[in-house]
Each structure stands twice: as C-alpha cells, then as structure tokens.
Amino acid sequence: MALNEILGTAVSGLAAAQAGLRAVSNNIANVGVAGYARERVSLSTSVVNGQVSGVNVGEPERVADRFLEATVYRRAGDYGKTEVTSSYLDRLQALLGEPGASSGLPARLDAITSSATAMTGSQSSAQTKAVFAGNVSDALASMQQTTRDVDGLRADVESEVGYTVDKINSLLQRINDLNSTVTQATAFGRSASGAADQRMNAIEELSSLLSVNVRDQADGRVTIETTSGQMLLDSKLRQLDYPNSGNGTGTSQTTYPEISIRFANKDGTMGALTGEKLDSAAVGGKLGGLLDLRDRALPSFSEQLGTVFSGLSEALNAVSNEGTAVPPPASLTGRQTGLVSTDRLGFTGKATFAVTQSDGTLVAKTEVDFDALGAGATVADMVSAINTGLGGAATASFTNGVLSFTAANSGTGVAIAQSTSSPSARAGVGVSQFFGMNDIIRSDSSSLVPSGFIASDPHGFATGQTAQIVLRDASGLALTSYTLQPTTGGTMGDIVTDLNNSPLSNFGSFSLDTRGRMRFEPASGMSGAVISIAADSTDRLGSGRTFSSLSGLSGLNSGLDVAKVRNDISANADSIPLARLDTSAAVGTKAVGAGDTRGATGFVNKLAGTLDLGKDGVTTVGRLSTQLLGRAGLEASQAKSRYDDADARKSDAVNRRDSYSGVNIDEELSQMVVLQNSYSAAARVMTTATQMYDTLLQMVQ
C-alpha cells in the first residue's frame, strides 16, 4: 500500500473518531432532555477499485424505534381522554358533596319526608308546616343550584374545547413545518435528528389531545390522520375549524357547532372544507374526553336531575290537590295547561267541587261524573257542568289555558276532592292536579304533569313553527337530527307519523304512551340512545306551551329551572292543603275539619310509593335520586381508575421507548473510551506514515 493511501486511511479514521466523539458529546449533553433520541454515526467501509481504503463517515442518525414511538402516541391519547374525564367528574362529585351529607339531595328529600311525618300529629302546628314548606323549597333550591353548577362545568368544558382546537391547529402547523425541515435535510443527505426529535415531541403532545395514526414516508415526512380516519396532514396541511374557539368563553347549550376540517392556505388562513368533521368522543384524546363530557355525561346528569324533580313535583302535587287548606281559600287558580276550551276533556271517574263557609260548613257541592259527560266532552263542558251544579255559589272559568274556581260570596271558600270510589283521572292524575288547582310546587315553564294527549287530539302548533330534534348514541355522537315542522290543523298522531318517517326512525320508533308522553324506543343495538330538543319555536294555540314541554321526551324540559313553592304557601304555611273534603257531607254540615291532617300522611305515603316516570321506569323519588348520585360517584371512581391505568400504561410505553433510544451514560462513557483509543491509533498511524515519508525523502536527497 502506498504511503498516500496509508495517510488517507488514517485521516478517515481520525474523521470517524471525531464524528463519533461529537455524537457522544451531544448524547451526554442531552442525557436529561425528555424525548431526545440518542445519535449514532453511520460508518461504512470505503472501497476503491475493489480494495478497502479507510472508512466513510455518514451523517449522525437517530436511534429510534417507530413502533415504540407509535405505542407512546396511542397511549398518550388514552391518557389525555381519561385525565380530563377524571378531572371534571371529580369536580362534579365535589359539587354534589360527600355521601350522606346534610346538604346532599337524598338528605333534602329525607328532610321533606321527616317534616311531613311531623305534620301527621293530631294538631299540626304552624311551625311544623313552615318546616315542611321550607324543606320543599330547600330541595328545589338544591336541585336548581346543582343544575347551575353542572351548566357551569359544561361551560368550562366548552371553553377547553375551544382552547384544545387552537392547540391542535398550532401543533399541526409546527409538525408540517418540521416535516419540510426533515424532508429537505434528508434530500441533501444531512442529519435531521434535531428536527425529528422536535417533531416527535410535537406528535406526542398532539396525540394526547387527539388520537392519531402516524405513518412514516420514504422522504422523511410523516402523515397524520385521526384514528377514525379523518386526514389531518399529508402533502397538505389541514386545520380544525370551530366557531367557538379563540373567544375565551364557554356557555352551556343544548347543541354546539360542529368541528369541521379545512385545508390550510399557504398564508396560514383557513381554506376550503374537506367535507370531514370531528363530532364525537370517538376522536379520542383530550378533545374526545371533552366532547364526551359536554355532549353526554354532564347533560345526562342534568336530564336525570330533571326527572327527579318531575317525580317530586308530581308526588307532592298529587297529595296537595287531594286536600284543602283550613279555612278553604276564596279561589283556586290553576297553571297553564296548554289546552283550549274546545279541547277534548279526556277524564274518567268523578270529582266533587264544593263551597264551604270559613268554619268548614258545606254551602254547596256538585259531583262531576266525567264518564257521564261522554268521550267527546270538552273542557268547556266540564266548566259548564261545575257552574250548573253549584247554582251560582261559585264560578269556574277556563281562560287562556288556565282553570280558575272562585266562591261567589265573601266568607266562603272552594275545595275540590276526588271520588273515593271512582277518582277522576287523565294521564293518571286527578282533575285538580291536572289543572294545577292546588299545587304546592309551581313552574311557569312546565305543566308538571303528562299531557294526556291521544293520537286524534289536535297538536295545536302552526305552520312555520319548528322543533329541532337531535339523536345521540351512548357515546354522545350525534347520529342524526330532524327539524319537526308541524302544519296547522294536524294531530298528535300526525307528529308521531312524521317522526317515524324521518331519519330518526332509522335508529328507533316513536309512540304516545298511555299518559300522552312521546316515547322513543331505540332500535336493537342502539341501547343508550338519547333524544334532545336543540331548538323549539312551537307554541300550542298561543298558550306558550311548546312541543318540548308537552312531549316529555327529555328531563331537560322538566321546568326545574323556574320551579318554586307556591307563593301563598311560602308566605303562610297554613295554606298547605292538609285537610280533606268530606264528599259525603250534606249541605249545612261540616265538610272540612280544622284538625284534619290526613294530607300529611298522604305526603309520607306518596313519597314512599312508586311513580310512573316514563322512560325512567316505575320507581320512588328517593330511589331515583340515590341512584343518580350513586351513578355519578361510580362514574367518577371508574374514571379515576381508568386514568390511573392509562397513566401507568403511558409511563410504561415512554420508559420502553426511552430505554431503547434514550441516553445511557455508562454506554456513552464506554464508547468514548473506544473512540479515544481509535483516534489515538489513527493519529499514531499518521505519525508513522509521516516518519516513513521523512526517511524516504532523506534517502533520495
């Protein structure tokens, strides 16, 4: 071998050792940097004319396993979703209080029962009545505050959705820029380790916000798509377009705008729509967890709380409407029913309408036999029957959907009682309760009882009025929506037919149950599907009652938000109707007794009894509230367990990745010794070759 070749080989050895030491130096300097993949110099044998001639030194390469990195990305998505879910459900649990706390809903309901029991004494005192009324008011206030708290959580979630979308967009832009850097370096044969490390860290952060699949391309670029198949980055960058992002505020709404995907223009602005969107928790990551909380978990809790309120108001009002205060009030005014005087009456059984003196002596009474009025009887027919039967001692009127019953003379009062042998009933409630004549709980936005409509009843909505109905699956994904557009003169049966011919029917069927409630029965395999009404401009015959409030499709329209104890009862607890009218009493005899507290016993028994709550089954109010809070606690506990598991799995994946690609100080120090020796040996070869040159030159002089 010629001396020149020896010198060239030695120089290449020095270069190889220098490159190796430079890589070792970088590795040691970044030993504590998260996400850094150690470098390794690429060396290959130099061959010239078939003979070995030193070593070729390539660019430093990242020591990384893309399969281990992909595992980190997947587990980061699980971690992001479970972390945010656990956090918010823990906040919800904190708002509900500790199990058994005196401020909790079950304790509030127990307090109502306890105070009702205290009123069952032979002489119920003003104090016991005031405590009962106060406990009912406290329970309503507690449910309303809980609803506001849940709405506050949804608003916070919505704010985070906006922030998360903005963060995803910035990460996609950064990854796209780093793609260009890596691709350019690769094309020129330079090392792209630094840019690749930065890109990996950005992808890991992105995958915690949104579950993604990452694919490496031959030119060094990566493509990114969601695990549900929406492309986010290939040769073109996409951005998420969400109208509520970037405004810094969130609100609790029935529905929210979609997250659309758009192509990004070169100047960074939003371009054309791709036709794809992200609209459910299936997108995974933190965003998926937030969407699940916003669209399923939190609304479901509010809906169930509304059902608890419906059960409580129906139970208490059922008892209060069977009784009367002592002395009986001069007038009883019902609530808005959504009916008009020409509507079908729809009652069976009998009820007594009476007038008494202030001491309870019966002045007049009439028993209205609804069966005798006939199946075609109207509300006006009932009013006429009451007025005819009482002969002017009191007057009933029905105006703008509200029934009123007023004594004609001062010093007299009115009372309504059910027949003991054949009580009146429409939709399972008596005539006084249906019209809300003696309610203890009132709500201006709800009738508080099922409508009792049948298919042939006119729906009363006008052409041009609409109701937007949204169907979501158990995960919160909006499966479809439909805008109900009733036409003037149609019937409730027409609405059922319309809904069963709509896209909603692909996932279940609609019907009217025996109490006039609209029921949705999910199709096989669609268990857990939930109906909600996003917007509603309907108004039944100008009464202010909407399709939402009359249909009973969702507990979100229960009227809880404006519910309260009736004003006169709040002002004077003696107005609580604890006495019962003796329907067998003759005119001139006592029909109402001052010491009668049978209504208190009725409250105790009714609260302990079961109620038909439609889609939520037949159960007691107390059991339903306990199940609601118990389910919330269980979901919070399960979310915490899933978060702990996801955290452990992610940590394991990161450790596995870093154990392969991370820096090991002992290995680097060992490699440094090898490279030092290699460098010294190559230098020694150069020294020897130089000496040989000198000797050769001396010989030819």
C-alpha positions in Angstrom: 0.0 0.0 0.0 1.4 3.4 -1.0 2.1 5.9 1.7 -0.5 8.2 0.4 -3.1 5.5 0.8 -1.9 4.9 4.4 -2.2 8.6 5.2 -5.7 8.8 3.6 -6.9 5.8 5.6 -5.5 7.3 8.8 -7.3 10.6 8.1 -10.6 8.8 7.5 -10.1 7.0 10.9 -9.5 10.3 12.6 -12.6 11.8 11.0 -14.6 8.7 12.1 -13.4 9.0 15.6 -14.1 12.8 15.7 -17.6 12.3 14.3 -18.2 9.6 16.9 -17.0 11.8 19.8 -19.2 14.6 18.5 -22.2 12.3 18.7 -21.2 11.1 22.2 -20.8 14.7 23.3 -24.3 15.5 22.1 -25.8 12.4 23.7 -24.2 13.2 27.1 -25.3 16.9 26.9 -28.9 15.8 26.3 -29.0 13.0 28.9 -31.7 14.7 30.9 -33.8 16.0 28.0 -37.2 14.4 27.6 -37.9 13.0 24.2 -34.2 13.2 23.0 -33.2 10.2 20.9 -29.5 9.5 21.0 -27.4 9.9 17.9 -25.2 7.3 16.3 -22.7 8.0 13.5 -23.2 5.9 10.4 -19.9 4.3 9.3 -19.2 2.2 6.2 -16.1 0.7 4.7 -14.6 2.7 1.9 -13.8 0.6 -1.1 -11.7 1.9 -4.0 -11.0 -0.3 -7.1 -12.2 -3.3 -5.1 -9.8 -2.6 -2.2 -10.5 -1.4 1.2 -9.4 2.2 1.6 -10.4 3.6 5.1 -13.9 4.4 6.3 -16.8 6.5 5.0 -18.3 8.8 7.7 -22.0 9.5 7.2 -24.4 11.9 9.0 -25.5 11.1 12.5 -28.7 9.1 12.8 -31.4 9.0 15.4 -31.6 5.7 17.3 -35.3 5.2 17.5 -38.0 2.5 17.0 -41.1 3.8 15.2 -43.2 1.0 16.7 -42.3 2.0 20.2 -43.0 5.7 19.4 -46.4 4.7 17.9 -47.2 2.9 21.1 -46.5 6.1 23.1 -48.8 8.1 20.7 -51.6 5.6 21.2 -51.3 5.5 25.0 -50.9 9.3 25.1 -54.4 9.5 23.5 -55.9 7.3 26.2 -54.1 9.3 28.9 -55.4 12.6 27.6 -59.0 11.4 27.5 -59.1 9.7 30.9 -57.2 12.6 32.6 -59.7 15.3 31.6 -62.7 13.0 32.2 -61.5 12.1 35.7 -60.8 15.8 36.5 -64.3 17.0 35.6 -66.2 14.1 37.1 -64.2 14.6 40.3 -65.3 18.3 40.2 -68.9 17.2 39.7 -68.6 14.8 42.7 -67.2 17.6 44.8 -70.2 19.8 43.9 -72.6 17.1 44.9 -70.9 16.7 48.3 -70.0 13.7 50.4 -72.4 10.7 50.5 -74.8 11.2 53.4 -74.0 15.0 53.7 -76.9 17.0 55.1 -76.7 19.3 52.1 -77.0 16.4 49.6 -80.1 15.8 47.6 -81.1 12.4 49.3 -80.8 14.2 52.7 -83.0 17.0 51.4 -85.7 14.6 50.2 -85.5 12.7 53.6 -86.0 16.0 55.3 -89.2 16.5 53.4 -90.5 13.1 54.5 -89.4 13.7 58.1 -91.2 17.1 58.2 -94.3 15.6 56.6 -94.2 12.9 59.3 -94.0 15.7 61.9 -97.2 17.2 60.5 -99.2 14.0 61.0 -99.8 14.8 64.7 -103.4 15.4 65.8 -102.8 19.2 65.8 -100.2 20.1 63.2 -98.6 23.3 64.3 -97.7 26.3 62.2 -94.0 25.6 62.9 -94.2 22.0 61.5 -96.0 23.3 58.4 -93.4 26.0 57.9 -90.5 23.5 58.3 -92.2 21.3 55.7 -92.6 24.2 53.2 -89.1 25.3 53.9 -87.7 21.8 53.3 -89.5 21.5 49.9 -88.1 24.9 49.0 -84.6 23.9 50.0 -84.8 20.7 47.9 -85.9 22.7 44.9 -83.1 25.3 45.5 -80.6 22.5 45.9 -81.6 20.9 42.6 -81.5 24.2 40.8 -78.1 25.1 42.2 -76.8 21.6 41.2 -78.2 22.3 37.7 -76.4 25.6 37.5 -73.2 24.0 38.8 -73.4 21.4 36.1 -74.1 24.1 33.5 -71.0 25.8 34.8 -69.0 22.7 34.3 -70.3 22.4 30.7 -69.3 26.0 30.1 -65.8 25.2 31.4 -65.6 22.2 29.2 -66.7 24.2 26.2 -64.0 26.7 26.8 -61.4 23.9 26.9 -62.8 22.5 23.7 -62.0 25.9 22.0 -58.5 26.1 23.6 -57.8 22.4 22.6 -58.8 23.0 19.0 -56.5 26.0 18.8 -53.6 24.0 20.3 -54.2 21.1 17.9 -54.1 23.6 15.0 -50.8 25.1 16.2 -49.2 21.6 16.7 -50.3 20.6 13.2 -48.7 23.7 11.7 -45.5 23.0 13.7 -45.4 19.4 12.6 -45.9 20.4 9.0 -43.1 22.9 9.2 -40.8 20.3 10.8 -41.8 17.9 8.0 -40.4 20.3 5.5 -37.1 20.7 7.5 -36.7 16.9 7.8 -37.5 16.3 4.1 -35.0 19.0 3.0 -32.2 17.7 5.2 -32.9 14.1 4.1 -32.8 15.1 0.4 -29.4 16.8 0.9 -28.0 13.9 2.9 -27.7 15.9 6.1 -28.7 14.8 9.6 -32.3 15.7 10.5 -32.1 14.3 14.1 -32.8 17.6 15.8 -35.9 18.4 13.7 -37.0 14.7 14.0 -36.8 14.9 17.8 -38.8 18.1 17.9 -41.4 16.6 15.5 -41.7 13.5 17.7 -42.3 15.7 20.8 -45.0 17.7 18.9 -46.7 14.5 17.7 -46.7 13.1 21.2 -48.3 16.3 22.5 -50.8 16.2 19.6 -51.7 12.6 20.3 -52.6 13.4 23.9 -55.1 15.9 22.5 -56.4 13.8 19.7 -56.0 10.1 19.0 -54.0 9.9 15.8 -52.3 7.4 13.5 -48.8 8.4 12.3 -47.2 7.0 9.1 -43.6 7.5 8.1 -43.0 8.3 4.4 -39.9 7.5 2.3 -38.8 11.1 2.1 -38.8 11.5 5.9 -42.2 13.2 6.1 -45.0 11.8 8.3 -48.7 11.8 7.6 -51.2 12.1 10.4 -54.9 11.1 10.5 -57.3 10.5 13.3 -58.0 7.0 14.5 -61.5 7.4 13.0 -60.0 8.1 9.5 -60.0 11.9 9.0 -56.8 13.1 7.3 -55.1 15.9 9.1 -51.7 16.1 7.4 -50.2 14.6 4.3 -48.7 16.7 1.5 -51.3 19.3 2.5 -52.0 20.7 6.0 -55.5 20.7 7.4 -56.8 22.8 10.3 -59.8 22.3 12.6 -62.5 25.0 12.2 -64.6 25.5 15.3 -66.7 28.7 15.6 -66.4 28.8 19.4 -62.6 28.6 19.5 -60.5 31.5 20.5 -63.2 33.5 22.2 -62.1 32.5 25.7 -65.6 31.9 27.0 -67.9 28.9 27.0 -71.6 28.5 27.6 -73.9 25.6 28.4 -76.1 24.9 25.3 -78.3 22.1 24.1 -76.2 21.7 21.0 -72.9 23.0 19.8 -71.4 23.8 16.3 -69.5 21.1 14.5 -65.7 20.9 14.3 -65.1 20.9 10.6 -61.8 20.2 8.9 -60.4 22.6 6.3 -57.4 22.8 4.1 -54.9 25.4 5.2 -53.8 28.1 2.8 -50.1 28.9 2.4 -50.6 32.1 4.5 -51.9 30.0 7.4 -55.6 31.0 6.9 -58.5 28.6 6.7 -59.2 27.3 3.2 -61.8 25.1 1.7 -63.7 22.5 3.6 -62.6 18.9 3.2 -66.1 17.5 3.9 -64.9 15.8 7.1 -65.7 16.7 10.7 -65.0 15.7 14.2 -68.2 15.4 16.2 -67.9 12.7 18.9 -65.9 11.3 21.7 -64.6 8.7 19.1 -61.8 11.2 18.2 -60.1 10.2 21.4 -57.5 12.2 23.3 -58.4 15.2 25.5 -60.7 16.6 22.8 -62.6 13.3 22.8 -62.9 13.3 26.5 -64.2 16.9 26.5 -66.8 16.2 23.8 -68.0 13.2 25.8 -68.3 15.3 28.9 -70.0 18.1 27.1 -72.4 16.1 25.0 -73.2 13.0 27.1 -72.0 12.8 30.7 -73.0 16.2 32.0 -76.3 16.6 30.0 -77.3 13.1 31.1 -76.9 14.1 34.8 -78.9 17.2 34.3 -81.6 15.3 32.4 -81.9 12.7 35.2 -82.0 15.5 37.8 -84.9 17.0 35.9 -86.6 13.6 36.1 -86.1 13.5 39.9 -87.8 16.9 40.0 -90.7 15.7 37.8 -91.2 12.8 40.2 -91.0 15.0 43.3 -93.4 17.7 42.0 -95.9 15.0 40.8 -95.8 13.2 44.1 -96.3 16.4 46.3 -98.8 18.0 43.9 -100.9 14.8 43.8 -101.4 14.9 47.6 -101.9 18.7 47.8 -104.5 18.6 45.1 -106.5 16.0 47.0 -106.7 18.3 50.0 -107.7 21.8 51.1 -106.4 24.4 53.4 -108.4 25.4 56.5 -110.2 27.6 56.0 -110.7 26.8 52.3 -109.4 29.6 50.0 -111.8 32.0 48.3 -110.5 30.9 45.0 -108.2 28.4 43.3 -106.3 29.3 40.2 -104.6 26.6 38.2 -101.5 26.7 36.0 -101.1 26.9 32.2 -102.1 23.6 30.7 -101.6 24.3 27.0 -105.3 23.4 26.4 -108.2 25.5 25.0 -111.8 25.2 26.0 -112.7 23.2 22.8 -110.0 20.5 23.5 -111.1 17.0 24.4 -111.6 16.7 28.2 -110.3 13.2 28.4 -111.2 12.4 32.1 -112.8 9.4 33.5 -114.2 8.9 37.0 -115.7 11.6 39.3 -114.7 14.6 41.3 -116.5 16.9 43.7 -116.4 20.7 43.5 -117.6 22.3 46.8 -118.2 25.6 48.5 -117.9 25.9 52.3 -118.0 28.6 54.9 -114.8 29.6 56.7 -115.5 27.1 59.5 -115.9 24.2 57.0 -119.7 24.1 56.9 -120.8 22.9 53.4 -122.6 25.6 51.4 -122.9 23.8 48.1 -121.4 20.9 46.2 -121.6 19.1 42.9 -120.1 15.8 41.7 -119.0 15.9 38.1 -119.2 12.5 36.5 -116.8 12.6 33.7 -117.8 9.3 32.2 -121.4 10.6 32.0 -120.2 13.7 30.1 -119.1 11.3 27.4 -115.9 10.6 25.4 -116.5 13.7 23.3 -116.8 16.1 26.2 -114.6 19.3 26.1 -113.0 21.4 28.7 -115.9 23.9 28.3 -118.4 21.1 29.0 -116.7 20.5 32.4 -116.8 24.2 33.3 -120.5 24.3 32.4 -121.2 21.2 34.5 -119.4 22.7 37.5 -121.3 26.0 37.2 -124.6 24.4 36.7 -124.2 22.1 39.6 -123.2 24.8 42.1 -126.0 27.1 41.1 -124.1 30.3 41.5 -122.4 29.5 44.8 -119.1 29.5 43.0 -117.9 30.0 39.4 -115.5 28.0 37.3 -113.9 29.6 34.2 -111.2 28.5 31.7 -109.3 31.3 30.1 -106.0 31.2 28.2 -105.3 27.6 29.2 -105.9 28.3 33.0 -108.8 27.0 35.0 -110.0 29.1 38.0 -112.6 28.3 40.6 -113.9 31.2 42.7 -116.5 31.4 45.5 -119.3 33.9 44.9 -119.8 35.3 48.4 -117.3 36.7 50.9 -116.7 34.4 53.9 -116.9 31.3 51.7 -114.2 29.2 50.1 -113.8 26.5 47.5 -112.4 23.0 47.6 -112.0 20.1 45.1 -111.9 16.4 46.1 -111.6 13.1 44.3 -114.3 10.5 44.5 -113.3 7.7 46.8 -114.9 5.0 44.7 -114.1 6.3 41.2 -111.5 9.1 41.3 -111.2 11.3 38.2 -108.1 10.7 36.0 -106.5 11.9 32.9 -102.9 10.7 32.2 -103.0 9.1 35.6 -103.7 12.2 37.6 -106.9 13.8 39.1 -108.7 16.7 37.7 -107.4 19.2 40.3 -103.8 18.1 39.8 -104.1 18.1 36.0 -105.2 21.7 36.0 -102.8 22.6 38.9 -105.6 24.0 41.1 -103.9 23.3 44.5 -100.3 22.6 43.6 -97.6 23.1 46.3 -94.9 23.3 43.6 -95.3 25.6 40.6 -93.3 26.1 37.4 -94.1 28.7 34.8 -92.3 26.7 32.0 -94.0 23.3 32.6 -97.4 21.8 33.2 -95.7 19.4 35.7 -98.0 16.5 34.6 -98.1 14.4 31.5 -100.3 15.9 28.7 -102.7 13.0 28.4 -103.0 13.6 24.6 -104.1 10.8 22.3 -103.3 10.4 18.6 -106.6 12.1 17.5 -106.0 15.3 19.6 -105.0 18.4 17.6 -101.4 19.2 18.2 -102.2 22.9 18.1 -99.0 24.0 16.5 -99.0 26.3 13.5 -97.3 26.1 10.1 -93.9 27.7 10.3 -93.2 26.7 13.9 -90.4 24.1 14.3 -88.6 21.9 16.8 -85.1 20.6 16.1 -84.7 17.1 17.5 -81.2 15.6 17.9 -80.5 11.9 18.5 -77.2 10.9 20.1 -75.8 7.4 20.8 -74.5 6.3 24.2 -71.1 7.9 23.5 -72.6 11.3 22.8 -72.2 11.1 19.0 -74.9 12.9 17.1 -76.3 10.2 14.9 -78.8 12.4 13.2 -81.2 15.3 13.6 -84.6 16.3 12.3 -86.5 19.5 12.2 -90.1 18.9 13.1 -92.4 21.2 11.0 -96.0 20.6 12.1 -98.7 22.1 9.9 -101.8 23.9 11.1 -104.7 21.6 11.8 -102.7 18.4 12.3 -103.0 15.9 15.2 -100.6 14.4 17.7 -100.8 11.2 15.6 -99.6 13.2 12.6 -96.5 14.2 14.6 -95.8 10.6 15.6 -96.2 9.6 11.9 -93.9 12.4 10.8 -91.2 11.4 13.3 -91.4 7.7 12.3 -90.9 8.7 8.7 -87.9 10.9 9.5 -84.2 10.0 9.6 -84.7 9.4 13.3 -86.7 6.3 12.6 -83.5 4.6 11.3 -82.5 4.3 14.9 -85.8 3.7 16.7 -89.5 4.4 16.8 -91.8 7.0 18.3 -95.2 6.5 20.0 -97.6 8.1 22.5 -97.8 6.2 25.8 -100.9 5.8 27.9 -100.2 9.1 29.7 -99.8 11.1 26.5 -96.0 11.3 26.6 -93.9 11.0 23.5 -91.8 7.9 23.8 -88.7 6.9 21.7 -87.8 3.3 21.7 -84.2 2.7 20.4 -83.8 0.0 17.8 -81.9 -3.2 18.6 -78.2 -2.4 19.2 -78.9 1.3 19.9 -79.3 1.0 23.7 -78.5 4.2 25.4 -79.5 6.5 22.5 -80.8 9.8 23.8 -83.2 12.3 22.3 -82.8 16.0 23.0 -84.5 19.1 21.6 -82.0 21.7 20.4 -84.4 24.5 19.5 -88.1 24.9 19.7 -90.3 27.7 18.4 -93.6 25.8 18.7 -96.4 27.3 20.7 -99.6 25.3 21.2 -102.5 27.6 20.3 -100.8 30.6 21.8 -100.6 29.1 25.3 -96.8 29.3 25.5 -96.5 25.5 25.9 -94.0 24.1 23.4 -93.6 20.6 21.9 -90.6 20.2 24.3 -92.6 20.9 27.4 -95.6 18.8 26.4 -93.9 15.8 24.9 -91.9 14.7 27.9 -89.1 13.5 25.7 -86.4 14.8 27.9 -86.0 15.7 31.6 -84.1 18.8 30.5 -87.6 20.3 29.8 -89.0 19.5 33.2 -89.4 23.1 34.4 -86.9 22.7 37.3 -85.1 25.9 36.4 -88.1 28.2 37.5 -89.8 25.9 39.9 -90.8 27.1 43.4 -93.1 26.6 46.2 -96.4 28.3 45.5 -96.2 32.0 46.7 -99.1 31.9 49.2 -97.7 28.8 50.8 -94.2 30.4 51.1 -95.8 33.4 52.7 -98.1 31.5 55.0 -97.5 27.8 55.6 -101.1 27.4 56.9 -102.1 27.5 53.2 -100.7 23.9 52.9 -103.8 21.8 52.0 -103.6 19.1 54.7 -107.4 18.7 55.3 -109.7 16.5 53.1 -113.2 17.5 52.0 -115.8 15.1 53.2 -117.6 14.4 49.9 -120.4 12.6 51.8 -121.3 15.6 54.0 -124.7 17.2 53.5 -125.2 20.9 52.9 -125.2 22.7 56.2 -122.9 20.2 58.0 -119.2 20.2 58.5 -117.3 19.1 55.4 -113.8 20.3 56.4 -112.2 20.0 59.9 -109.6 22.2 61.3 -107.7 19.3 62.9 -107.6 17.2 59.8 -104.1 16.3 58.9 -104.7 13.4 56.5 -102.8 15.3 53.8 -99.6 15.0 55.9 -100.0 11.2 56.0 -100.7 11.4 52.2 -97.3 13.2 51.7 -95.5 10.5 53.6 -97.2 7.6 51.8 -96.8 9.2 48.3 -93.1 9.9 48.7 -92.6 6.3 49.8 -94.6 5.0 46.9 -93.7 4.4 43.3 -94.3 6.7 40.3 -94.5 6.1 36.6 -91.6 8.2 35.2 -91.9 7.0 31.7 -88.6 6.1 30.1 -87.0 6.0 33.6 -89.4 3.3 34.7 -91.6 2.9 37.8 -89.7 3.9 41.0 -89.7 6.1 44.0 -88.3 9.6 44.0 -85.8 8.7 46.8 -84.6 5.7 45.0 -84.1 7.6 41.7 -82.2 10.4 43.4 -80.0 7.9 45.3 -79.3 6.1 42.0 -78.5 9.3 40.3 -75.9 10.4 42.8 -74.6 6.9 43.2 -74.1 6.6 39.5 -72.3 9.9 39.5 -70.0 8.7 42.3 -69.4 5.4 40.5 -68.6 7.1 37.2 -66.1 9.4 39.0 -64.5 6.4 40.7 -64.3 4.4 37.5 -62.9 7.5 35.6 -60.1 7.8 38.3 -59.3 4.1 37.9 -59.1 4.4 34.1 -56.9 7.5 34.4 -54.5 5.7 36.8 -54.4 2.7 34.4 -53.8 5.0 31.4 -51.1 6.9 33.3 -49.3 3.7 34.1 -49.6 2.4 30.5 -48.3 5.6 29.1 -45.4 5.7 31.5 -44.5 2.1 30.6 -44.6 3.0 26.9 -42.4 6.1 27.4 -39.9 4.0 29.5 -39.7 1.4 26.8 -39.1 4.0 24.1 -36.5 5.8 26.2 -34.7 2.6 27.2 -34.2 1.9 23.5 -33.5 5.4 22.2 -32.5 7.3 25.3 -29.0 8.1 26.5 -27.2 5.7 28.9 -24.3 7.4 30.5 -22.3 4.2 31.1 -22.6 3.2 27.5 -21.6 6.6 26.3 -18.6 6.8 28.5 -17.6 3.3 27.4 -18.0 4.3 23.7 -16.0 7.5 24.4 -13.0 5.4 25.6 -13.2 3.3 22.5 -13.3 6.4 20.3 -10.4 8.0 22.2 -8.3 4.8 21.6 -9.4 4.7 18.0 -8.4 8.4 17.5 -5.0 7.8 19.2 -4.4 4.8 17.0 -5.2 6.6 13.8 -3.0 9.5 14.9 -0.2 7.0 15.6 -0.6 5.6 12.1 -0.3 9.1 10.6 2.8 9.8 12.7 4.4 6.6 11.5 3.5 7.3 7.9 5.0 10.8 8.2 8.2 9.4 9.6 8.3 7.0 6.7 7.9 9.9 4.3 10.7 11.7 6.0 13.0 8.7 5.8 12.2 8.3 2.1 12.9 11.9 1.3 16.3 11.7 3.1 17.2 8.6 1.0 16.6 10.4 -2.3 18.5 13.6 -1.3 
